[in-house]
Amino acid sequence: MKELEKTKRISIAAVLSILIVLIALLNYQRPKYLYTQNTSKTLTKLLQTDYLVTTDDMNGNGTELIDVRNPFDFEKGHIEGAVNVYAPELLSDKHADFLERIKKENKTVLIYGQDPDQALSVFMSLCQLGIGEPRILSTRNFFEKDQLITESVAVEKEAPNVSLFIETSVKNASKIQNASQAKKTVKKTPQPKQVSPVKKKKKKVPEGGC
Amino acid sequence: MINRNLAKVLSFRYKILALVLILIAGSLVFLPKYAKHEGIDPESALANAISPERYISADELAHKIIGQDPSILIIDLREIERFEAYSIPGAINIPLAKILEEEGKTYLEQDAYEIILYSEENFYADQAWMLCNRIGYNNLRVLEGGMNSWFNSVINPPVPTDQMPATAFDLYSFRKSASMYFGVGYAEAIQEVKEAPKPKAKPKQVVPVKKKKKKVPEGGC
């Protein structure tokens, strides 16, 4: 009798544990995209700044050119050989095969948008996910008379010397202030108080009389 | 004899098995964390990176500084030489290379302040923002256009032309007074002040001089 109870308990426990394992397996979903670079590794990569390329470096075989602008702008005009991957759709199913291929062949990917800032979000994603060798094309792309114009721009160009500007502006201002003050003092002298000359009439001794 | 001993050992077998399982489960705790996959998932990181919500304009920032907003903390991501040459008043220098080190962490990993990152433009500041966003730091903003836009809109605002709408003039007058707050001198501002009272100057005082009626000479006999 005792032995029977024991086996009962054991079989119940076994069934339960098998159930739990099954449920866990069914619920397990491998995330589609996993980071392969942690943040500090990504940062060291970013600090090298060799990921910024110009249009001269573009003519390489085995590179992919990605346009991250919206499909409308892409249709209107794009750099030859570019593939449109609208930035918000990068990790959607639409481009899964494309990214898979790049990852397999470890291709160099040139990314461009309206400006380097727009390309940055896609670049950072690819960089941290370890998909290919992403590069940013440091160009500005805009339309002029319905023609796409690609223009090289410098990223993070230094701001003008602000403290120098402030100093000179203060100097200039004080110079002009001094000059105008000098004028003021000159002006003061010819402008005496306006005294309305009310001539006092001398009291005339009443005329007449004998 | 042998059978009895065996039976004794075998009666413990479930306990031993259970113990082994517990030990294995316990060892999971000591596994190293999967370091590569830190932070939020790539999909939401991308969505956050695309959203322009993080940007704050130079005008807004100037407004906050002038209003002495106690909740902001400005962080300069440029190199130390550039930081020493000029920085936005109240800014702290943490070069981009050091944001993930302890020094940067103490400032960036907290909820009390609204942190505003800036660099020369917003490219490096965006990169820093994206990394910090991945680790899950909150309340981070980026100065749109960085130092260049700070200079071009707050320190040295463009003068609106006559065709521009009235809002452009309002904006200009705000920016101009903001730049004066940050130490820029204006020649014309001083002149304006001087010119201003002039039209107010009292109109010529006309003192009515009453003409005295010529009196007919008095007297006579």
Interface residues (C-beta under 8 A of the other chain):
Chain A: I10 P31 Y33 L34 Y35 T36 Q37 N38 T39 S40 T42 L43 L46 L47 A87 P88 L90 L91 P116 D117 L120 S121 V122 M124 S125 Q128 L129 V155 E156 K157 E158 A159 P160 N161 V162 S163 F165 I166 S169 V170 K171 N172 A173 S174 K175 I176 Q177 S180 K184 Q194 S196 V198 K201 P206 E207 G208 G209 C210
Chain B: Y14 A35 K36 H37 E38 G39 D41 P42 E43 A45 L46 A47 A49 I50 R82 A85 Y86 L96 A97 I99 L100 S119 E120 E121 N122 F123 Y124 D126 Q127 M130 L131 R134 I135 G146 M147 N148 W150 F151 I155 N156 F182 G183 V184 G185 Y186 A187 A189 I190 Q191 K194 K204 Q205 V207 V209 K212 P217 E218 G219 G220 C221
